[in-house]
Amino acid sequence: MKNLFIFLLIALFFSACNLKKVVKHHGVHFLNKKQEKLIIHKSNKNDILSLLGPPSSKSTFDNDLWIYIERKIDHTSLRKFGEERIIVNNVLLLEIDKMGLLKTKEFMDQSKMQDLKFTERVTESSYKKNTFIYDFLSSMRQKINDPLGKRKKNKFLYPAITANSNKATMFVILIIGFTAGPAVSL
């Protein structure tokens, strides 16, 4: 009885496993075959949309640039802990002129993408952003020092008086206006 129970557990475990590889597919299926049907200066936007569907990305400058992608990923064997491996990685760049006709077509597969050169330069940021912890602690410090928020109001209402008599007069008028309320007009 005990052996039968162990055998059923092992059979249940292996029946849950799938021996067929799982392939994740993103983008247009069979992009390399479909792009061959597009003819430069003959195919238009409607032909492209009916054959490939809407583009993955669009860029509009002088001419429209439509970008189509295809990517297939599967998982490697159990020995390599199921790392993802790229099987297919295709990109199709279509430039469409103002009349709606296909102007240029560039198809790149994995081997062509390996040849692309990227710049090594890095853009330096010219601003300094405080971290979340710094912002949180400074707001807590402000709440501890002034829980009712009266210090800001006091600083606004009572700035220092300068030696200039015109500014001092304006200051007194502003103070009267703030303290008297909306009934007093300046």
Buried (B, 14 or more C-beta within 10 A) or exposed (E): EEEEEEEEEEEEEEEEEEEEEEEEEEBBEEBEEBBEEBEEEEBBBEBBEEEBEEBBEEEEEEEBBBEBBBBBBBBEEEEEEEEEEEEBBBBBBBBBBEEEBBBEBEBBBEEEEEEEEEEEEEEEEEEEEEEEEEEEEEEEEEEEEEEEEEEEEEEEEEEEEEEEEEEEEEBEEEBEEEEEEEEEEE
